């Protein structure tokens, strides 16, 4: 075994070796038992934690979280290396080939003079690479594991590429109002409430697209605003010597409205 205890610095090769040792006989039982499925949530969580470090502007946090993401990549590749399917170099080979193929304006003979041309070429080359013959194929290719709001947004963008979209935001707003009415009807037993709620969210995403707004970012901001305002409401209730569940909803609503007007955007 390599001496991995007393190095001044480590690199990707060391990471690969450490994971190999952990998963080998005599290593760590937990690491040896893991599968792609058991690690699925870990991969998602590490990616989100890296994004949170970006949102916080923390370079030290980003460095750490990117390491955790890299560990997940190495771990998954190690599982398949043991199974004789592929290794980390094969993973790198695949993405290198993809990047070269999708950047002919850099590595080939075609030209692209703007970001818009680059993105158009990228989408067309991706279709060729994936064997997507119809636009419906591109919709099917949008990962079902994405957060639903992002999946909706990506599917709408792909439909819009072939003209299946309104020219401006007003019809999208009308559609949102229509879907909201249908949800109200479903609450009276005149429809499927789950389906209608999905239609409302899908329509809201379309409105956001016309406004250039990220639906996940918008909802996260709303969650933060709700949490901050709730904290202020609770603080006012506690200052009166009561608990939240002892205060009538009408009074809680009045306090909420007061907080809302005195702390806009909070």
VOKE-583035 format. One line per 10 residues: number of its first residue (from 0); their letters; for each residue x, y, z of N, C-alpha, C, CB. Coordinates in steps of 0.1 Angstrom, whole numbers. Glycine has a CB too. Layout:
<torgus>
NUM = A = X,Y,Z,X,Y,Z,X,Y,Z,X,Y,Z; ...
</torgus>
This chain:
<torgus>
0 = XXXXXXXXXX = 8,-12,0,0,0,0,9,13,0,-10,0,12; 4,23,-7,12,35,-7,11,42,6,6,45,-18; 22,49,10,22,56,22,14,69,20,37,60,27; 2,69,25,-7,80,23,-9,89,35,-21,75,19; -1,86,46,-3,93,58,5,106,59,1,84,69; 17,107,53,26,118,56,30,126,44,38,113,63; 20,128,35,23,136,23,20,151,25,14,131,11; 28,159,19,26,174,20,14,178,13,39,181,15; 11,171,2,-1,175,-5,-6,162,-13,1,187,-15; -18,162,-16,-24,151,-23,-30,156,-37,-35,144,-15
10 = XXXXXXXXXX = -31,146,-46,-37,150,-59,-48,140,-63,-27,150,-70; -54,141,-75,-65,132,-79,-60,117,-79,-69,136,-93; -48,115,-82,-43,101,-82,-44,95,-68,-29,100,-88; -40,103,-58,-41,99,-44,-56,96,-40,-35,109,-35; -65,104,-45,-79,102,-42,-84,89,-47,-87,114,-47; -80,86,-60,-84,74,-66,-78,62,-57,-79,73,-80; -66,63,-53,-60,52,-45,-66,51,-32,-45,55,-44; -70,62,-25,-76,61,-12,-90,54,-13,-78,75,-6; -97,58,-23,-110,51,-25,-109,36,-28,-118,58,-37; -98,33,-36,-96,19,-39,-93,11,-26,-84,17,-49
20 = XXXXXXXXXX = -84,17,-17,-81,11,-5,-93,9,4,-70,19,3; -101,20,5,-113,19,13,-123,8,9,-120,33,13; -123,6,-4,-133,-4,-9,-127,-18,-10,-138,1,-23; -114,-19,-9,-108,-32,-10,-110,-41,2,-93,-31,-13; -108,-54,1,-108,-63,13,-99,-58,24,-105,-77,9; -104,-57,36,-96,-52,47,-97,-37,48,-82,-55,45; -105,-31,40,-107,-17,41,-119,-13,49,-109,-11,27; -127,-4,45,-139,0,53,-151,-8,48,-141,15,51; -158,-15,57,-170,-22,54,-181,-14,47,-176,-29,66; -183,-2,53,-193,7,47,-190,11,32,-195,20,55
30 = XXXXXXXXXX = -178,15,30,-174,18,16,-176,7,7,-160,24,16; -172,-5,11,-173,-17,3,-187,-21,-1,-166,-29,10; -197,-17,8,-211,-21,6,-218,-12,-4,-218,-22,19; -213,0,-7,-220,10,-14,-222,6,-28,-213,24,-13; -234,11,-34,-237,9,-48,-241,23,-54,-249,-1,-49; -243,23,-67,-247,36,-73,-260,41,-66,-249,34,-88; -269,31,-64,-282,35,-59,-281,41,-44,-292,23,-59; -273,34,-36,-271,39,-22,-264,52,-21,-263,28,-14; -256,55,-32,-249,68,-32,-256,79,-39,-235,66,-38; -268,76,-45,-275,86,-53,-278,99,-46,-288,80,-58
40 = XXXXXXXXXX = -283,97,-33,-286,109,-26,-274,117,-22,-294,106,-13; -263,110,-19,-251,117,-15,-246,126,-27,-240,106,-12; -247,121,-39,-242,128,-50,-251,141,-52,-243,120,-63; -264,140,-50,-272,151,-51,-269,161,-40,-287,147,-50; -268,157,-28,-266,166,-16,-252,173,-18,-266,158,-3; -242,166,-22,-229,172,-24,-229,183,-34,-218,162,-27; -237,180,-45,-238,190,-56,-245,203,-51,-246,185,-68; -256,201,-43,-263,212,-37,-255,220,-27,-276,207,-31; -247,213,-20,-238,220,-10,-227,228,-17,-232,210,0; -223,223,-29,-213,231,-37,-220,244,-42,-208,223,-49
50 = XXXXXXXXXX = -233,242,-46,-240,254,-51,-243,264,-40,-254,250,-57; -245,259,-28,-247,268,-16,-235,276,-13,-252,260,-4; -223,270,-15,-210,277,-13,-209,288,-23,-198,267,-13; -213,285,-36,-213,295,-46,-222,307,-42,-217,289,-60; -234,303,-38,-244,314,-34,-239,322,-23,-257,308,-30; -231,316,-13,-226,324,-2,-213,331,-5,-223,314,9; -208,329,-17,-195,335,-21,-183,330,-13,-196,350,-19; -184,318,-8,-173,312,0,-164,304,-9,-179,303,11; -152,309,-11,-142,301,-19,-137,289,-12,-131,310,-23; -135,291,1,-130,280,9,-141,269,10,-126,284,23
60 = XXXXXXXXXX = -153,273,11,-164,263,11,-166,257,-2,-177,270,15; -164,264,-13,-165,258,-26,-154,248,-29,-164,270,-37; -142,251,-24,-131,242,-26,-134,229,-19,-118,248,-21; -139,230,-7,-142,218,1,-154,210,-6,-146,221,15; -164,217,-10,-176,210,-15,-173,204,-29,-188,219,-16; -165,211,-37,-161,205,-50,-153,192,-47,-152,215,-58; -145,192,-36,-138,179,-33,-148,168,-30,-129,182,-21; -159,172,-23,-169,161,-19,-176,156,-32,-179,167,-10; -178,166,-42,-184,162,-54,-175,152,-62,-188,174,-63; -162,156,-62,-152,148,-69,-151,134,-63,-138,155,-68
70 = XXXXXXXXXX = -152,134,-49,-152,121,-43,-163,112,-48,-153,122,-27; -175,118,-50,-186,110,-55,-183,105,-69,-199,118,-55; -177,113,-77,-174,108,-91,-164,97,-90,-168,120,-99; -154,99,-82,-143,88,-81,-149,75,-76,-132,93,-72; -158,77,-66,-164,65,-59,-173,57,-69,-173,69,-47; -181,64,-77,-189,57,-87,-181,50,-98,-199,67,-94; -170,57,-102,-161,51,-112,-154,39,-106,-151,61,-117; -151,40,-93,-144,28,-87,-153,16,-86,-140,32,-72; -166,18,-84,-175,7,-84,-175,-1,-97,-189,12,-80; -175,7,-108,-175,1,-121,-162,-4,-125,-180,11,-131
80 = XXXXXXXXXX = -151,2,-120,-138,-4,-123,-137,-18,-117,-127,5,-118; -142,-20,-105,-142,-33,-99,-150,-43,-106,-147,-32,-84; -161,-38,-113,-170,-46,-120,-165,-49,-135,-184,-40,-121; -153,-42,-138,-148,-44,-151,-155,-37,-162,-147,-59,-155; -162,-26,-159,-170,-19,-169,-162,-6,-174,-183,-15,-163; -159,2,-165,-151,14,-169,-144,20,-157,-160,25,-175; -135,29,-159,-128,35,-148,-128,50,-149,-113,30,-147; -121,57,-140,-121,72,-140,-116,78,-153,-114,78,-129; -105,71,-159,-100,76,-171,-110,75,-183,-87,68,-175; -118,64,-182,-128,63,-193,-139,74,-191,-135,49,-191
90 = XXXXXXXXXX = -142,78,-179,-151,89,-177,-145,102,-182,-154,90,-161; -132,104,-180,-126,116,-185,-125,116,-200,-112,117,-179; -122,104,-206,-122,102,-220,-135,106,-227,-118,88,-224; -146,101,-220,-159,104,-226,-163,119,-226,-170,97,-218; -160,126,-215,-163,140,-214,-154,148,-223,-163,145,-200; -141,144,-225,-132,151,-234,-137,150,-248,-118,146,-232; -141,138,-252,-146,137,-266,-159,145,-268,-149,122,-268; -167,145,-258,-179,153,-259,-176,168,-261,-188,151,-246; -167,173,-253,-164,187,-253,-158,191,-267,-154,191,-242; -149,182,-272,-143,185,-285,-153,184,-296,-132,174,-288
100 = XXXXXXXXXX = -162,174,-295,-173,173,-306,-182,185,-305,-181,160,-303; -186,190,-293,-195,201,-292,-189,215,-294,-203,200,-279; -176,215,-296,-170,228,-298,-162,228,-311,-160,232,-286; -169,226,-322,-162,226,-335,-156,239,-339,-171,221,-346; -162,250,-333,-157,264,-336,-143,266,-329,-167,274,-331; -140,257,-319,-127,258,-312,-117,247,-317,-129,257,-297; -122,235,-318,-114,223,-322,-116,218,-336,-116,212,-312; -125,225,-344,-128,220,-357,-127,232,-367,-141,214,-358; -135,231,-377,-134,241,-388,-146,250,-389,-132,234,-401; -156,248,-381,-168,256,-382,-165,269,-374,-181,249,-377
110 = XXXXXXXXXX = -174,279,-376,-172,292,-370,-184,295,-361,-170,303,-380; -182,302,-350,-193,307,-341,-188,320,-335,-197,296,-330; -195,331,-338,-190,344,-334,-198,350,-323,-191,353,-346; -207,342,-317,-215,348,-306,-219,336,-297,-227,356,-311; -223,340,-285,-228,330,-275,-240,323,-281,-231,336,-262; -249,331,-288,-261,325,-293,-258,314,-304,-270,336,-299; -248,317,-312,-244,307,-322,-238,295,-316,-234,313,-332; -230,297,-305,-224,286,-298,-235,277,-292,-215,291,-287; -245,283,-286,-256,275,-280,-264,267,-290,-265,284,-271; -267,274,-301,-274,268,-312,-267,256,-317,-277,278,-324
120 = XXXXXXXXXX = -254,257,-320,-246,246,-325,-245,235,-314,-231,251,-328; -244,239,-302,-243,229,-291,-256,220,-291,-242,236,-277; -268,227,-292,-280,219,-291,-281,210,-303,-292,229,-291; -277,214,-315,-278,206,-327,-268,194,-326,-275,214,-339; -256,197,-322,-246,186,-320,-251,176,-310,-233,192,-317; -257,181,-299,-262,172,-288,-272,163,-294,-267,180,-277; -281,168,-303,-291,160,-309,-285,149,-317,-301,168,-318; -275,152,-325,-268,142,-333,-261,132,-324,-257,149,-342; -255,136,-313,-247,128,-304,-257,118,-297,-240,136,-294; -268,122,-294,-278,114,-286,-288,107,-295,-286,123,-277
130 = XXXXXXXXXX = -286,109,-308,-296,102,-317,-310,107,-316,-295,87,-315; -312,120,-313,-325,125,-311,-330,130,-325,-325,137,-301; -340,123,-330,-345,127,-343,-357,136,-343,-350,114,-350; -364,138,-332,-375,147,-331,-373,156,-319,-389,140,-331; -381,167,-319,-380,176,-308,-386,169,-295,-387,189,-311; -396,160,-298,-402,153,-286,-391,144,-280,-413,144,-291; -381,139,-288,-370,131,-282,-362,140,-273,-361,126,-293; -360,153,-276,-352,162,-267,-359,164,-254,-349,175,-275; -373,165,-255,-380,166,-242,-379,154,-234,-395,169,-245; -380,142,-240,-378,130,-232,-365,129,-226,-381,118,-241
140 = XXXXXXXXXX = -355,135,-232,-341,134,-227,-338,143,-215,-331,138,-238; -347,152,-212,-345,161,-200,-346,152,-188,-356,172,-199; -336,152,-179,-335,143,-168,-347,144,-159,-323,146,-160; -354,133,-156,-365,132,-147,-361,134,-132,-372,119,-148; -348,133,-129,-343,135,-116,-341,150,-113,-330,127,-114; -342,159,-122,-340,173,-120,-351,178,-110,-341,181,-133; -349,189,-103,-360,195,-96,-371,198,-106,-355,208,-88; -383,196,-102,-394,197,-111,-395,210,-118,-407,193,-104; -393,221,-111,-394,234,-117,-383,236,-128,-392,245,-106; -371,231,-126,-361,232,-136,-364,223,-148,-347,228,-130
150 = XXXXXXXXXX = -370,211,-145,-373,202,-156,-384,209,-165,-378,189,-150; -394,215,-158,-404,222,-166,-398,233,-174,-415,228,-156; -389,241,-169,-383,252,-176,-375,247,-188,-374,260,-167; -367,236,-186,-359,231,-197,-368,225,-208,-350,220,-192; -379,218,-205,-388,213,-215,-395,224,-222,-399,204,-208; -399,234,-215,-405,246,-222,-396,252,-232,-410,256,-212; -383,254,-228,-373,260,-237,-371,252,-249,-360,262,-230; -371,238,-248,-369,230,-259,-381,230,-269,-367,215,-255; -393,231,-263,-405,233,-271,-405,246,-279,-418,231,-263; -400,256,-272,-400,270,-278,-390,270,-290,-396,280,-267
160 = XXXXXXXXXX = -380,261,-290,-370,262,-301,-377,259,-314,-359,251,-298; -388,252,-314,-395,249,-327,-408,257,-328,-398,234,-328; -409,268,-320,-420,277,-322,-432,274,-313,-424,278,-336; -431,264,-305,-443,260,-297,-442,268,-284,-443,245,-293; -446,281,-285,-446,290,-274,-453,303,-278,-431,294,-270; -457,310,-268,-463,323,-270,-453,334,-273,-472,328,-259; -456,344,-281,-446,354,-284,-443,364,-273,-451,362,-296; -451,365,-263,-449,374,-252,-456,369,-239,-453,388,-255; -454,376,-228,-458,371,-215,-473,371,-212,-451,379,-205; -481,380,-219,-495,382,-216,-503,369,-217,-501,392,-225
170 = XXXXXXXXXX = -502,361,-228,-509,349,-229,-505,339,-218,-507,342,-242; -492,339,-214,-487,331,-203,-494,334,-190,-472,332,-202; -496,347,-187,-503,352,-175,-517,347,-176,-502,367,-174; -524,348,-188,-537,344,-189,-539,329,-186,-543,347,-203; -529,321,-191,-529,307,-189,-527,304,-174,-517,300,-197; -519,311,-167,-517,309,-152,-530,312,-145,-506,318,-147; -537,322,-149,-550,325,-143,-560,314,-146,-556,338,-147; -560,309,-158,-569,298,-162,-567,286,-154,-568,295,-177; -554,282,-152,-551,270,-145,-554,272,-130,-536,267,-146; -553,284,-125,-557,287,-111,-572,285,-109,-553,301,-107
180 = XXXXXXXXXX = -579,289,-119,-594,287,-118,-597,272,-118,-601,294,-129; -590,265,-126,-593,250,-127,-589,243,-114,-586,244,-139; -579,248,-107,-575,243,-95,-586,245,-84,-561,248,-90; -592,258,-84,-603,261,-75,-614,251,-78,-607,275,-77; -617,248,-91,-628,239,-94,-625,225,-89,-630,239,-109; -613,221,-90,-609,208,-85,-611,206,-70,-594,205,-89; -609,217,-63,-611,217,-49,-626,214,-45,-607,230,-42; -635,216,-54,-649,214,-52,-653,200,-57,-658,225,-58; -643,192,-62,-646,179,-67,-647,178,-82,-658,174,-60; -645,189,-89,-647,190,-103,-633,188,-111,-653,203,-108
190 = XXXXXXXXXX = -625,179,-106,-612,176,-113,-602,170,-103,-607,189,-118; -591,167,-109,-580,161,-101,-571,173,-96,-571,152,-110; -571,175,-82,-564,186,-76,-549,185,-79,-567,186,-61; -543,172,-78,-529,171,-80,-525,175,-94,-525,156,-78; -533,170,-104,-530,174,-118,-531,189,-120,-540,167,-127; -542,195,-114,-544,210,-116,-533,218,-109,-558,214,-111; -528,213,-98,-518,220,-91,-505,220,-99,-515,214,-77; -502,208,-106,-491,207,-115,-492,217,-126,-490,193,-120; -504,218,-132,-507,227,-143,-504,242,-139,-521,226,-148; -508,245,-126,-505,259,-121,-490,261,-120,-512,261,-107
200 = XXXXXXXXXX = -483,252,-115,-469,253,-113,-462,254,-127,-463,242,-105; -466,246,-136,-460,246,-150,-463,259,-156,-466,234,-158; -475,265,-155,-478,278,-161,-470,289,-154,-493,281,-159; -468,288,-141,-460,298,-134,-446,298,-139,-461,296,-119; -440,286,-142,-427,285,-147,-426,292,-161,-423,270,-148; -436,290,-169,-436,297,-182,-436,312,-180,-448,292,-190; -444,317,-171,-444,332,-169,-429,336,-165,-454,336,-158; -423,328,-156,-410,332,-152,-400,332,-163,-405,322,-141; -402,322,-173,-393,322,-184,-393,335,-192,-396,310,-193; -406,340,-194,-407,352,-202,-400,364,-195,-422,355,-205
210 = XXXXXXXXXX = -400,363,-181,-394,374,-173,-379,372,-171,-401,375,-160; -374,361,-176,-360,358,-174,-356,354,-160,-351,369,-178; -366,348,-153,-364,344,-139,-363,329,-137,-376,350,-130; -353,325,-129,-351,311,-125,-362,307,-115,-337,309,-119; -371,297,-118,-382,294,-109,-377,288,-96,-390,284,-116; -366,281,-96,-360,275,-84,-355,287,-75,-349,265,-86; -349,296,-81,-343,308,-74,-355,316,-68,-335,317,-83; -365,318,-76,-377,325,-71,-384,319,-59,-387,327,-83; -385,305,-60,-392,298,-49,-383,298,-37,-396,284,-53; -370,296,-39,-361,297,-27,-362,310,-20,-346,293,-32
220 = XXXXXXXXXX = -362,321,-28,-363,334,-22,-376,336,-15,-362,345,-33; -386,330,-20,-399,331,-13,-399,323,0,-411,325,-22; -392,312,0,-391,304,12,-383,312,23,-384,291,10; -372,318,19,-365,326,28,-373,338,34,-352,332,21; -381,344,25,-389,355,29,-400,350,39,-396,362,17; -406,339,36,-416,333,46,-410,330,59,-422,321,40; -398,324,59,-391,320,72,-388,333,80,-379,312,69; -383,343,73,-379,355,80,-391,362,86,-372,365,71; -402,363,79,-414,369,84,-421,361,95,-424,372,72; -421,348,93,-426,340,104,-419,342,117,-426,325,99
230 = XXXXXXXXXX = -405,343,116,-397,345,128,-401,358,135,-382,345,124; -404,369,127,-408,381,133,-422,380,139,-408,392,122; -431,373,133,-444,371,138,-443,364,152,-453,363,128; -435,353,152,-434,345,164,-428,354,175,-425,333,161; -418,362,171,-412,371,181,-422,380,188,-400,379,175; -431,386,180,-441,395,185,-450,387,195,-449,401,174; -454,375,190,-463,367,199,-456,364,212,-468,354,191; -444,359,211,-437,355,223,-435,367,233,-423,349,220; -433,379,227,-431,391,235,-443,395,243,-427,403,227; -455,389,239,-467,392,246,-470,381,257,-479,392,237
240 = XXXXXXXXXX = -460,372,258,-461,361,268,-470,349,263,-467,367,280; -472,348,250,-481,337,245,-473,329,236,-493,343,238; -479,317,232,-473,309,222,-481,310,209,-472,294,227; -475,306,198,-482,307,185,-495,300,185,-473,302,174; -496,288,190,-508,280,189,-519,285,199,-505,265,193; -516,295,207,-526,301,216,-532,313,210,-520,303,230; -527,318,199,-532,330,193,-541,327,182,-520,339,188; -553,334,181,-563,331,170,-557,334,157,-575,340,172; -561,327,146,-555,329,133,-557,343,128,-561,319,123; -569,349,132,-572,363,127,-561,372,132,-586,367,132
250 = XXXXXXXXXX = -557,370,145,-547,379,151,-533,376,144,-546,377,166; -530,364,142,-518,360,136,-517,366,122,-516,345,135; -528,367,115,-529,373,101,-526,388,102,-542,370,95; -532,394,112,-530,408,114,-515,411,117,-539,414,126; -509,403,125,-495,405,128,-486,403,116,-490,396,140; -490,392,108,-483,389,96,-484,401,86,-489,377,89; -495,407,84,-497,418,75,-489,430,80,-512,422,74; -489,432,93,-481,443,98,-466,441,95,-483,444,113; -461,429,98,-447,426,95,-444,428,80,-444,411,99; -454,423,72,-452,424,57,-450,438,52,-464,417,50
260 = XXXXXX = -458,447,58,-458,461,54,-446,469,59,-471,468,58; -441,465,71,-430,472,77,-417,466,73,-431,471,92; -417,454,67,-404,448,63,-405,443,49,-400,437,72; -408,452,39,-410,447,25,-398,440,20,-414,458,16; -400,428,14,-389,421,8,-381,413,18,-380,430,1; -385,414,31,-377,406,41,-382,392,42,-378,413,54
</torgus>
